[in-house]
């Protein structure tokens, strides 16, 4: 007996269809439902809507659940968890004939009928409508067929679907929480299919039956579903059921204000995980797509989002999916992480096969990785394997591949550079203490002695030590590379320039 269950006041659901890799917009819907449930002390239900068998994609359900897990959106009822209204997968519910029963209920009370029109007839109808420049859609041919006629056709083996009987007049009105009352003309909706000939329900029927049975109080879903909602409202009326509160969330746009799509870059949630965004960043960022706390705070913990959430903070205006903002926010989150936590994140990326070059032996020294973190902390936007490996490889390599031309700085030539580097190598050998601040002083003095600008000497040293023009602060880099390897690298660079060293 479901009505004796002690249910919370708010019951919301995330009802994905496993038709592809879960999209950021889809997970935004999940997230706002989850936050609402947690804020209200209600329940968050996950229901898999897999009745469109042709659009099913292998592995998509697993990816959806993986995405929810990664974002930390735990569900109170749903796959793997069960609950009072199990099963939570529609194909399994279909096997229990829940949708067949519901369709028969609508037929019995005069709100639906069986239709035996063949695909050929429907195609001819469509062509005729097109030729006459009329809107295409079902013409109600089977609407008034007698039970005998229908039985005869079915006895001959004609397949049938069940269609909802859309009222021929009046209007459909429903309230959208964010947009107020919306009015539709039912005559434009045509008698739509609710149960297919294979016994599978369409989305319209299946989700209503389930939302009703599962006692869903609020439907938070994307604006794209508004045009379907009049159908749903008519069906609720047909069943004599109370509809839930409809809250259609804002549409997501790319920075150019067109509908967010692949054209704008990644749109699959897990791609962001794979590209090195933190789950906390993604949670925070998605929560702000169509919702705001009403203050100027943008960087919020999960707990703060839950606490500040209200339906009134939702906004119907389109939200821009701004990747630059996401990167900025991820940088903020990365900087909030302590050095040790960051080292934990970096270690597996660097050790991966496609991380640091294969010549560097694994496992890496965790203490050393932890020492390197402060050198790149400020510059990190994402924990991208390729990027961090590129940023750090020269700290691990014995020898680096050097282009001698890169070493020579403005206003210098190969000979002056080689001799400056020789002096620098000698200074490095004897420098005491071997610490960044003191090294800087000693090398500034050396610049004066050699009559070079710091930019010149430091530039040549940077390239000699790292093979890069952009690298972390020079003297911290020297310390991390260590005295011996630094001396070797600087000497080698000098040798390459004076022609005495081996070419790289
Ligand atoms: N299965 C639908 C989807 O994939 C659910 C829509 C709804 O929330 O009603 O988005």
Boltz pocket constraint, residues with backbone or C-beta under 6 A from the ligand:
constraints:
  - pocket:
      binder: B
      contacts: [[A, 13], [A, 15], [A, 16], [A, 17], [A, 49], [A, 203], [A, 207], [A, 220], [A, 221], [A, 222], [A, 225]]
      max_distance: 6.0
